[in-house]
Amino acid sequence: MLIYFCSSSHGYGHAARDAAVLQRLRRLRPDWTLVMSSGLSSPVLKLLLGDAAIQQRSCQWDVGMVQADALGVDCAATLSALDQLEQRLPHLIEAEANWLASQGQPVLIVGDIPPAAAALAQRLDAPLVWMSNFGWDDIYGPLGAAFQRWADAAAEAYRSGDLLLRCPFDLAMNWGLPERRLGLVCASPRSIPADLDASLDAQDGPLVMVGFGGLGLSISGNLFRLWPNHHFLLPASAVASHAPELAALPNLTLLPDGLRPVDVLGRCSRFLGKPGFSSFCEAMAHGVGMHVVERSGFAEASALMGGLRRHGQHRCLSRQDLDTGAWQLDQPLLGPSDAALSASGASEAAQALVNWLADHF
């Protein structure tokens, strides 16, 4: 069997959860051919997958929303990018369909969540499983008339699937498909370098992970100085433009390339960042309290914040709170209103795929 993941190019979170599921699939069925198809860079995918036996295909399947920065979107640029992608997709679909046919194996397409995955599955006459907490129809629909045809086209594509693996923090996804609800979908931590391990163990104050996705966010070093009794961890790749300034701070450690946030998140007491699927899953799975900056203009953010209040230890911040350093790290966390979510969503997704194929092949 060949399992081909069409992963959204919108951001790191889609690839992170897809990689987590592929890792679990590899353990369940090492005889299967597993392929990750994404527009993210090969080094990023290699880091997330952590297994050279999972193949990579470089393909941009969707646009999602073009982001102005980690907390804002650019609607005009998104519409332009959608028009450009529409011209390229027929060639991409034909090329990947030919490649898949040449492998000589039955194929299952898993879409997270490029609508074009439906066209690829139809071209191959292959089954199609969606896995997500939202669809682009849910995102584009509220943005007005300019996005309506894209919302309608996405909804039509999603209805052609055979199964929906519904992730937490979900929007409507009213696609009329059989569903399997998942728990938190995230990868397991890996070991970290010995010198970093020793450095983190030596810190007296609480550790705080700072995360604003792949784009990062420019935060003045002066704001970290407001919290001298806390020690902050930031991925160096997300702050490249002002890394020297931050590296000089005594209460901040820049995490090296080749390390995922989840590898050190379990050592932290708090997380400071934006609403993000993978960040929320990883923090909740490790019992880390979240200080989350409210985000507007992207419908998924409201579902994420609702899920945070229901299932996670948290404090909610405004953009002004972020920009002035009023991060509330000295305040007690607010408790969730509902029970904790299962942390085994990646294993549940992998097993659901195995079971579905056993029933249909």
C-alpha positions as CSV (number, residue, x, y, z in Angstrom):
1,M,0.0,0.0,0.0
2,L,1.2,3.5,-0.8
3,I,-0.1,6.3,1.6
4,Y,0.3,9.7,0.0
5,F,-0.2,12.8,2.3
6,C,-1.1,16.0,0.5
7,S,-0.1,18.4,3.2
8,S,-1.1,22.1,3.3
9,S,1.6,24.7,2.6
10,H,-0.2,27.2,4.8
11,G,2.0,26.6,7.8
12,Y,4.1,24.4,10.0
13,G,1.2,23.0,12.0
14,H,-0.3,20.9,9.2
15,A,3.1,19.3,8.3
16,A,3.8,18.7,12.0
17,R,0.6,16.7,12.6
18,D,0.9,14.9,9.3
19,A,4.5,13.9,10.2
20,A,3.3,12.6,13.6
21,V,0.7,10.4,11.9
22,L,3.1,9.1,9.3
23,Q,5.6,8.2,12.1
24,R,2.8,6.1,13.8
25,L,1.9,4.5,10.5
26,R,5.5,3.5,10.0
27,R,5.4,1.6,13.3
28,L,2.1,-0.1,12.5
29,R,2.9,-1.0,8.9
30,P,6.6,-0.8,8.1
31,D,5.9,-2.6,4.8
32,W,3.8,0.3,3.4
33,T,5.3,3.1,1.3
34,L,4.7,6.4,3.0
35,V,5.0,9.7,1.2
36,M,4.8,13.3,2.5
37,S,3.9,15.8,-0.2
38,S,4.3,19.4,0.8
39,G,5.4,22.8,-0.3
40,L,7.5,23.3,2.9
41,S,11.3,23.1,2.5
42,S,13.0,19.7,2.5
43,P,15.0,20.4,5.6
44,V,11.9,21.3,7.6
45,L,10.1,18.1,6.5
46,K,13.2,16.1,7.2
47,L,13.3,17.5,10.8
48,L,9.6,16.8,11.3
49,L,9.6,13.3,9.8
50,G,12.8,12.1,11.5
51,D,12.7,9.0,9.3
52,A,14.5,8.7,6.0
53,A,12.2,5.8,5.0
54,I,9.3,8.3,4.7
55,Q,9.6,9.8,1.2
56,Q,9.2,13.5,0.4
57,R,7.6,15.1,-2.7
58,S,8.0,18.8,-3.2
59,C,4.5,20.0,-4.1
60,Q,2.5,23.2,-3.3
61,W,-1.1,21.9,-3.2
62,D,-2.8,25.0,-1.7
63,V,-2.3,28.6,-0.5
64,G,-4.4,28.7,2.6
65,M,-4.0,32.3,3.8
66,V,-1.0,34.5,3.0
67,Q,0.2,35.8,6.3
68,A,1.3,39.4,6.9
69,D,3.0,38.2,10.0
70,A,2.4,35.6,12.7
71,L,-0.8,37.2,13.8
72,G,-2.2,38.8,10.7
73,V,-3.4,37.8,7.2
74,D,-3.1,39.5,3.8
75,C,-6.4,38.9,1.9
76,A,-5.3,40.7,-1.3
77,A,-2.1,38.7,-1.5
78,T,-4.1,35.5,-0.8
79,L,-6.5,36.1,-3.7
80,S,-3.6,36.7,-6.1
81,A,-1.8,33.6,-4.9
82,L,-5.0,31.5,-5.4
83,D,-5.2,32.7,-9.0
84,Q,-1.6,31.8,-9.7
85,L,-1.9,28.4,-8.1
86,E,-5.0,27.6,-10.1
87,Q,-2.9,27.9,-13.3
88,R,-0.2,25.5,-11.9
89,L,-2.4,22.8,-10.4
90,P,-3.4,20.9,-13.6
91,H,0.3,20.2,-14.4
92,L,1.1,19.3,-10.8
93,I,-1.9,16.9,-10.5
94,E,-0.9,15.2,-13.8
95,A,2.8,14.9,-12.8
96,E,2.0,13.4,-9.4
97,A,-0.6,11.1,-10.7
98,N,1.9,9.7,-13.3
99,W,4.5,9.3,-10.5
100,L,2.1,7.5,-8.3
101,A,0.9,5.2,-11.1
102,S,4.5,4.3,-11.8
103,Q,5.0,3.0,-8.3
104,G,2.8,0.0,-9.1
105,Q,0.9,-0.1,-5.8
106,P,-2.6,0.7,-4.6
107,V,-2.8,4.3,-3.4
108,L,-4.6,6.0,-0.5
109,I,-4.6,9.8,-0.7
110,V,-4.8,11.7,2.7
111,G,-5.6,15.4,2.4
112,D,-4.7,17.9,5.1
113,I,-6.5,19.9,3.7
114,P,-5.7,21.0,0.1
115,P,-8.9,20.8,-2.0
116,A,-6.7,19.7,-4.9
117,A,-6.2,16.4,-3.1
118,A,-9.7,15.5,-4.4
119,A,-8.6,16.1,-8.0
120,L,-5.5,13.9,-7.5
121,A,-7.6,11.1,-6.0
122,Q,-10.2,11.3,-8.8
123,R,-7.4,11.3,-11.5
124,L,-6.1,8.0,-9.9
125,D,-9.5,6.6,-9.0
126,A,-8.0,6.3,-5.5
127,P,-9.8,6.5,-2.1
128,L,-9.4,9.8,-0.2
129,V,-9.3,10.5,3.5
130,W,-9.4,14.0,4.9
131,M,-7.7,14.9,8.2
132,S,-8.1,18.3,9.7
133,N,-9.8,20.6,12.2
134,F,-11.1,22.9,9.5
135,G,-11.5,23.2,5.7
136,W,-10.7,26.2,3.6
137,D,-14.4,26.5,2.9
138,D,-14.7,27.4,6.6
139,I,-12.0,30.0,6.3
140,Y,-12.8,31.6,3.0
141,G,-16.6,31.7,3.5
142,P,-16.6,34.5,6.1
143,L,-14.2,36.7,4.1
144,G,-16.8,38.0,1.7
145,A,-17.7,37.8,-2.0
146,A,-14.2,37.9,-3.3
147,F,-13.5,34.5,-1.6
148,Q,-16.9,32.9,-2.3
149,R,-15.9,30.9,-5.4
150,W,-12.9,29.5,-3.6
151,A,-15.1,28.6,-0.6
152,D,-17.6,26.8,-2.8
153,A,-14.9,25.0,-4.8
154,A,-13.3,23.8,-1.6
155,A,-16.5,22.6,-0.1
156,E,-17.3,20.6,-3.3
157,A,-13.8,19.0,-3.2
158,Y,-14.2,18.0,0.5
159,R,-17.6,16.3,-0.1
160,S,-15.9,13.8,-2.5
161,G,-13.9,12.1,0.3
162,D,-14.5,8.7,1.9
163,L,-13.7,9.5,5.5
164,L,-13.0,12.5,7.7
165,L,-10.5,12.2,10.6
166,R,-11.7,15.2,12.7
167,C,-9.0,16.8,14.8
168,P,-9.7,18.9,18.0
169,F,-10.4,22.6,17.9
170,D,-12.6,22.1,14.9
171,L,-14.8,24.2,12.7
172,A,-18.0,22.9,11.0
173,M,-16.6,20.7,8.1
174,N,-20.1,19.9,7.0
175,W,-19.1,17.6,4.2
176,G,-21.5,14.7,4.7
177,L,-18.7,12.1,5.3
178,P,-18.3,9.3,7.8
179,E,-16.1,10.7,10.7
180,R,-13.7,9.5,13.3
181,R,-12.9,12.1,16.0
182,L,-9.3,12.2,17.2
183,G,-7.5,13.4,20.3
184,L,-4.5,15.7,20.4
185,V,-2.4,15.1,17.3
186,C,1.3,15.7,18.0
187,A,4.7,14.0,17.9
188,S,6.7,12.6,20.7
189,P,9.8,14.5,22.0
190,R,13.3,13.4,20.9
191,S,16.5,13.7,22.8
192,I,18.3,17.0,22.9
193,P,22.1,17.8,22.8
194,A,23.8,17.2,26.1
195,D,25.1,20.8,26.5
196,L,21.6,22.2,26.0
197,D,20.2,19.6,28.4
198,A,22.7,20.7,31.1
199,S,22.1,24.4,30.4
200,L,18.3,24.0,30.9
201,D,18.8,22.0,34.0
202,A,20.9,24.7,35.5
203,Q,18.3,27.4,35.1
204,D,16.8,28.6,38.4
205,G,13.6,30.3,37.1
206,P,10.7,28.8,35.3
207,L,11.2,28.0,31.6
208,V,8.9,29.7,29.1
209,M,8.6,28.6,25.5
210,V,7.9,31.4,23.0
211,G,6.4,30.4,19.7
212,F,4.7,32.3,16.9
213,G,5.0,29.7,14.1
214,G,7.3,29.6,11.2
215,L,7.1,33.3,10.4
216,G,8.1,34.3,13.9
217,L,7.3,37.7,15.4
218,S,9.6,40.6,16.1
219,I,9.7,41.0,19.9
220,S,12.1,43.6,21.5
221,G,14.7,42.2,23.8
222,N,13.7,44.9,26.3
223,L,10.4,43.0,26.9
224,F,12.2,39.9,28.1
225,R,14.2,42.1,30.5
226,L,10.9,42.9,32.2
227,W,10.8,39.2,33.4
228,P,14.3,38.6,34.8
229,N,13.1,35.7,37.0
230,H,11.9,33.7,34.0
231,H,14.0,32.0,31.4
232,F,12.8,32.1,27.8
233,L,13.3,29.6,25.0
234,L,13.0,30.7,21.3
235,P,13.7,28.9,18.1
236,A,16.7,30.7,16.5
237,S,15.2,30.3,13.0
238,A,12.1,32.3,14.0
239,V,14.1,35.4,15.1
240,A,16.9,35.5,12.6
241,S,16.6,39.2,12.0
242,H,17.4,40.1,15.5
243,A,19.0,37.0,16.9
244,P,22.3,38.7,18.0
245,E,20.3,41.2,20.2
246,L,18.3,38.3,21.8
247,A,21.3,36.0,22.2
248,A,22.9,38.6,24.5
249,L,20.1,38.4,27.0
250,P,20.9,36.4,30.2
251,N,17.4,35.1,30.6
252,L,17.0,33.8,27.0
253,T,18.2,30.7,25.1
254,L,17.9,30.5,21.3
255,L,17.2,26.9,20.3
256,P,19.4,25.6,17.6
257,D,18.3,24.4,14.2
258,G,17.6,20.7,14.2
259,L,15.5,20.9,17.3
260,R,11.7,21.0,17.4
261,P,9.9,23.0,20.1
262,V,8.2,19.8,21.2
263,D,11.6,18.4,22.1
264,V,12.0,20.9,25.0
265,L,8.4,21.9,25.7
266,G,7.9,19.3,28.4
267,R,10.6,21.1,30.5
268,C,8.6,24.4,30.4
269,S,6.0,25.6,32.8
270,R,4.4,28.1,30.4
271,F,4.1,28.7,26.7
272,L,3.8,32.3,25.2
273,G,2.5,32.5,21.6
274,K,-0.3,32.6,19.1
275,P,-3.3,30.3,18.6
276,G,-1.8,27.4,16.7
277,F,-3.0,23.8,16.4
278,S,0.3,22.1,16.9
279,S,1.4,24.4,19.7
280,F,-1.9,23.8,21.5
281,C,-1.7,20.0,21.1
282,E,1.9,19.8,22.2
283,A,1.3,22.1,25.2
284,M,-1.8,20.3,26.4
285,A,-0.2,16.9,25.9
286,H,2.6,18.0,28.2
287,G,0.5,19.9,30.8
288,V,2.1,23.2,29.9
289,G,0.1,26.4,30.7
290,M,-0.5,28.6,27.7
291,H,-0.4,32.5,27.5
292,V,-2.0,33.0,24.1
293,V,-2.3,36.3,22.1
294,E,-5.7,36.7,20.6
295,R,-5.8,36.7,16.8
296,S,-8.3,38.2,14.3
297,G,-9.1,37.6,10.6
298,F,-8.7,33.8,10.7
299,A,-11.7,31.7,11.6
300,E,-9.7,28.8,13.0
301,A,-8.4,31.1,15.8
302,S,-11.9,31.3,17.5
303,A,-12.1,27.5,17.5
304,L,-8.7,27.2,19.0
305,M,-9.4,29.8,21.7
306,G,-12.6,28.1,22.5
307,G,-10.8,24.8,22.8
308,L,-8.1,26.4,25.0
309,R,-10.7,27.6,27.5
310,R,-12.4,24.2,27.5
311,H,-9.4,22.0,27.8
312,G,-6.2,23.8,28.7
313,Q,-4.6,25.7,31.6
314,H,-4.3,29.2,30.1
315,R,-4.3,33.0,30.2
316,C,-5.5,35.1,27.2
317,L,-3.5,38.2,26.1
318,S,-4.3,41.1,23.8
319,R,-1.9,42.2,21.1
320,Q,-1.2,45.3,23.3
321,D,-0.3,42.9,26.2
322,L,2.2,41.2,24.0
323,D,3.7,44.4,22.7
324,T,4.1,46.0,26.1
325,G,5.4,42.9,27.9
326,A,2.3,42.5,30.1
327,W,2.5,38.7,29.7
328,Q,1.0,37.8,33.0
329,L,3.6,35.1,33.7
330,D,3.4,35.9,37.4
331,Q,-0.4,35.2,37.5
332,P,-2.1,31.9,38.2
333,L,-3.3,30.0,35.2
334,L,-7.1,29.8,34.6
335,G,-8.4,26.2,34.7
336,P,-10.3,24.6,31.8
337,S,-14.1,24.2,32.0
338,D,-14.1,20.6,30.6
339,A,-11.9,17.5,30.8
340,A,-8.5,17.1,29.3
341,L,-8.3,15.7,25.7
342,S,-6.6,12.4,24.9
343,A,-3.0,12.9,23.8
344,S,-3.0,9.9,21.5
345,G,-4.6,11.5,18.4
346,A,-1.7,10.6,16.1
347,S,-1.9,6.9,17.0
348,E,-5.7,7.0,16.6
349,A,-5.4,8.5,13.2
350,A,-2.8,5.9,12.0
351,Q,-5.0,3.1,13.4
352,A,-8.1,4.5,11.7
353,L,-6.3,4.5,8.3
354,V,-5.1,0.9,8.8
355,N,-8.6,-0.2,9.8
356,W,-10.3,1.7,6.9
357,L,-8.0,0.1,4.4
358,A,-8.5,-3.4,5.9
359,D,-12.3,-2.9,5.5
360,H,-12.0,-1.6,1.9
361,F,-9.1,-3.5,0.3
